[in-house]
Amino acid sequence: MGDFSRRTWRVSLRPLRRNYEAAELTEQSADPDPVQQFNSWFTDAQAADLIEPNAMVVSTSTLAGKPSARVVLLKEFGNDGFTFYTNYLSRKGRELEANPLATLTFYWGELERQIRIEGTVSKTERSQSEEYFSSRPRASRLGAWVSQQSDVVSNRENIEATLKELEERFSGNDDIPAPEHWGGYRLDPELFEFWQGRPNRLHDRLVYRRSSNGWIMERLWP
């Protein structure tokens, strides 16, 4: 019979199609500061009651150029960058250590909008990581201690057993410190692209590039 997994097969998704008509994005309506423009669109996403509007795809790559991506939650943003927290020993942590260039991608389908942010990533100050860690629910703090993120684990029972050990270790103690291998990353943006879906796939795309004189806004072909 042969190995079925090696047989060629495919599923057609051609009928899945919609026309985008919710809004437009013009140079006149866009804020000249891309961080303020992000804030405006993020406020819209919150007002639309989307599930976790701060969910973003963090894309990294090895020095050899092998990419990887995963969804992470944005926890802070401002004119000093975009901050998220994770395990420094995870795959993304190891890749960022070797190659600090990364891209953040937000997609809000209900609003027919997407934002890409490219830049250089660095670790946040330890005090900031510890301050945020202390604000997390107790279970989430224990979870940071449990997880050897991205490493192979033989079964679910090992995870549960490790959690039980830590619950006993910190029993009666709510002062759970942040693990040394856990903390924040801040992306310093060098490029923003704001994408607004438009009819007939003629989408609006405005890109902001950092220059020595500030931000330069340009329109891209759809």
Backbone torsions as a table, in degrees:
resi	resn	phi	psi	omega
1	MET	NA	-32.3	-179.5
2	GLY	85.7	174.4	-178.9
3	ASP	-84.7	110.5	-177.5
4	PHE	-60.3	-33.2	-176.8
5	SER	-63.4	-19.1	-179.4
6	ARG	-92.9	-5.8	179.1
7	ARG	-74.8	143.5	179.6
8	THR	-75.4	127.1	174.1
9	TRP	-149.9	156.2	-178.9
10	ARG	-154.4	158.0	176.6
11	VAL	-116.8	125.8	179.9
12	SER	-81.6	128.6	176.7
13	LEU	-112.7	15.0	-175.9
14	ARG	-58.7	-34.7	-179.7
15	PRO	-69.4	-16.4	-179.1
16	LEU	-76.3	103.1	-175.0
17	ARG	-153.8	139.7	174.5
18	ARG	-142.3	157.5	178.0
19	ASN	-102.0	136.0	-177.6
20	TYR	-94.8	122.7	-175.4
21	GLU	-140.7	12.7	-171.2
22	ALA	-71.6	-36.6	-173.5
23	ALA	-163.2	-178.9	175.1
24	GLU	-135.5	162.4	178.1
25	LEU	-131.8	116.2	-178.5
26	THR	-118.1	160.6	176.9
27	GLU	-62.4	-31.1	-178.8
28	GLN	-73.6	-35.1	-177.6
29	SER	-85.3	-22.0	-177.3
30	ALA	-77.4	141.6	176.7
31	ASP	-70.3	138.8	178.5
32	PRO	-65.4	-18.1	177.1
33	ASP	-99.8	115.7	-175.8
34	PRO	-64.4	-28.1	178.0
35	VAL	-69.1	-38.7	175.9
36	GLN	-67.7	-36.8	176.5
37	GLN	-64.5	-41.4	175.6
38	PHE	-59.8	-45.6	-179.8
39	ASN	-58.4	-41.2	179.4
40	SER	-62.5	-47.7	-179.6
41	TRP	-69.7	-34.9	178.4
42	PHE	-66.6	-37.7	175.9
43	THR	-61.7	-40.7	176.3
44	ASP	-61.7	-41.3	-179.7
45	ALA	-64.7	-38.5	176.9
46	GLN	-66.9	-42.1	-179.4
47	ALA	-65.1	-28.1	179.8
48	ALA	-78.7	-0.7	177.0
49	ASP	59.1	41.8	177.5
50	LEU	-73.8	152.7	175.9
51	ILE	-73.7	118.3	179.7
52	GLU	46.0	68.7	178.7
53	PRO	-62.5	-16.4	179.3
54	ASN	-88.3	6.8	175.3
55	ALA	-73.0	133.3	-177.6
56	MET	-142.9	153.1	174.3
57	VAL	-89.5	121.9	175.7
58	VAL	-100.0	115.5	-179.1
59	SER	-105.4	128.6	179.1
60	THR	-130.2	175.5	175.9
61	SER	-154.8	158.8	175.5
62	THR	-77.0	172.2	175.9
63	LEU	-62.1	-26.6	179.3
64	ALA	-81.3	-4.1	177.2
65	GLY	92.8	8.3	177.9
66	LYS	-77.9	117.9	-173.9
67	PRO	-87.2	159.3	169.8
68	SER	-150.4	156.4	-177.3
69	ALA	-149.0	151.9	178.4
70	ARG	-159.7	160.2	-179.6
71	VAL	-90.0	129.7	179.7
72	VAL	-133.8	156.5	179.9
73	LEU	-94.8	126.9	173.1
74	LEU	-70.3	133.5	-177.5
75	LYS	-114.8	-13.9	179.5
76	GLU	-165.8	145.5	172.9
77	PHE	-149.8	156.2	179.3
78	GLY	-177.3	-168.6	-178.0
79	ASN	-73.5	-2.3	175.5
80	ASP	-100.9	-0.1	174.9
81	GLY	133.4	-173.2	-175.2
82	PHE	-121.8	124.0	-169.0
83	THR	-113.2	136.0	171.2
84	PHE	-140.1	165.2	-175.9
85	TYR	-124.4	147.0	-176.9
86	THR	-166.3	-177.3	175.0
87	ASN	-84.2	121.9	-177.9
88	TYR	-66.2	-19.6	-178.3
89	LEU	-94.1	2.0	178.3
90	SER	-70.7	174.7	179.0
91	ARG	-60.1	-44.7	-179.9
92	LYS	-65.2	-34.6	177.8
93	GLY	-65.3	-43.3	179.5
94	ARG	-65.8	-39.6	-179.8
95	GLU	-69.2	-38.8	178.7
96	LEU	-67.8	-30.1	176.8
97	GLU	-65.2	-38.7	-178.6
98	ALA	-84.5	-34.2	-176.3
99	ASN	-143.1	97.7	-172.5
100	PRO	-76.3	4.7	177.7
101	LEU	-81.7	135.0	-177.4
102	ALA	-150.8	166.5	176.9
103	THR	-131.1	137.0	173.2
104	LEU	-106.7	135.4	178.8
105	THR	-129.5	124.9	174.9
106	PHE	-109.5	134.4	176.0
107	TYR	-131.2	118.4	177.9
108	TRP	-115.9	86.5	-174.2
109	GLY	-59.4	-36.0	-179.1
110	GLU	-63.8	-27.1	178.6
111	LEU	-99.4	-1.9	-178.6
112	GLU	57.4	45.4	-176.7
113	ARG	-133.0	149.9	175.2
114	GLN	-143.7	144.5	175.9
115	ILE	-131.3	131.7	172.1
116	ARG	-114.7	137.3	178.4
117	ILE	-131.0	119.7	179.3
118	GLU	-107.5	143.5	178.5
119	GLY	-179.9	-170.1	179.9
120	THR	-104.8	136.7	-175.6
121	VAL	-106.6	140.0	173.5
122	SER	-139.8	160.1	178.7
123	LYS	-71.7	145.6	175.2
124	THR	-75.2	168.0	175.4
125	GLU	-61.1	143.4	-178.2
126	ARG	-58.9	-37.8	-179.5
127	SER	-61.8	-36.5	178.9
128	GLN	-67.8	-42.4	178.8
129	SER	-61.6	-43.5	-178.8
130	GLU	-67.9	-37.0	178.3
131	GLU	-63.9	-45.0	178.5
132	TYR	-66.2	-41.5	-179.0
133	PHE	-57.5	-41.3	-178.2
134	SER	-67.7	-19.3	180.0
135	SER	-86.1	-10.4	-177.0
136	ARG	-76.7	155.0	174.9
137	PRO	-58.4	152.4	-177.8
138	ARG	-55.0	-43.2	-178.2
139	ALA	-62.1	-37.0	179.2
140	SER	-69.5	-35.2	178.1
141	ARG	-67.0	-41.1	176.4
142	LEU	-64.1	-38.5	179.7
143	GLY	-60.2	-35.5	178.7
144	ALA	-65.4	-33.4	176.9
145	TRP	-74.1	-36.1	-177.1
146	VAL	-67.9	-46.2	-167.2
147	SER	-75.3	124.0	166.8
148	GLN	-98.3	69.6	-165.1
149	GLN	-52.7	132.3	178.0
150	SER	80.2	-10.4	175.3
151	ASP	-79.3	157.7	178.7
152	VAL	-77.6	136.4	174.6
153	VAL	-124.7	138.7	-171.8
154	SER	-69.3	-33.1	-179.9
155	ASN	-163.4	169.3	-179.2
156	ARG	-66.4	-31.2	-177.5
157	GLU	-60.5	-34.3	178.2
158	ASN	-63.9	-37.5	177.9
159	ILE	-65.2	-47.2	-178.7
160	GLU	-63.7	-38.3	-179.9
161	ALA	-66.1	-40.4	178.6
162	THR	-64.3	-40.7	177.1
163	LEU	-61.5	-42.8	-179.9
164	LYS	-61.4	-42.0	178.6
165	GLU	-60.5	-42.0	-178.6
166	LEU	-71.9	-35.6	175.7
167	GLU	-60.4	-39.5	177.6
168	GLU	-69.7	-39.5	-179.5
169	ARG	-62.2	-41.5	-177.6
170	PHE	-102.0	19.2	-179.9
171	SER	-58.8	128.6	179.1
172	GLY	75.9	5.5	-178.2
173	ASN	-126.0	112.5	-179.9
174	ASP	-90.9	-4.2	-180.0
175	ASP	-88.6	74.7	-178.2
176	ILE	-91.8	115.9	-177.1
177	PRO	-75.0	158.5	176.4
178	ALA	-73.8	132.3	176.0
179	PRO	-61.8	150.0	179.3
180	GLU	-62.6	-27.5	-177.5
181	HIS	-87.1	9.0	-176.6
182	TRP	-124.0	139.5	177.4
183	GLY	175.1	-167.3	-173.2
184	GLY	-100.5	156.5	170.7
185	TYR	-125.3	143.9	175.9
186	ARG	-123.9	125.4	176.5
187	LEU	-93.3	123.3	176.2
188	ASP	-91.1	108.6	-171.3
189	PRO	-71.4	140.3	174.7
190	GLU	-118.5	-19.1	179.7
191	LEU	-151.4	137.0	172.5
192	PHE	-121.1	141.7	167.4
193	GLU	-129.4	122.4	177.3
194	PHE	-103.8	125.5	-175.6
195	TRP	-119.3	123.4	175.7
196	GLN	-119.1	121.9	179.2
197	GLY	-62.8	138.9	179.2
198	ARG	-134.9	163.6	-178.6
199	PRO	-59.5	151.4	174.8
200	ASN	60.8	24.7	179.8
201	ARG	63.5	17.8	176.5
202	LEU	-94.2	66.3	-171.5
203	HIS	-69.6	155.8	172.1
204	ASP	-87.1	129.2	177.5
205	ARG	-134.6	113.0	175.8
206	LEU	-113.0	128.9	179.9
207	VAL	-115.5	139.2	176.1
208	TYR	-113.7	126.7	178.0
209	ARG	-116.9	134.1	179.2
210	ARG	-74.0	133.2	176.1
211	SER	-131.0	176.2	179.9
212	SER	-66.1	-18.8	-179.4
213	ASN	-105.2	13.7	-178.9
214	GLY	114.6	-153.1	-176.8
215	TRP	-95.9	135.1	176.0
216	ILE	-107.8	126.3	179.4
217	MET	-100.9	134.2	178.5
218	GLU	-138.4	152.5	174.5
219	ARG	-97.3	137.7	177.3
220	LEU	-105.1	149.7	170.8
221	TRP	-60.4	147.8	179.8
222	PRO	-66.9	NA	NA
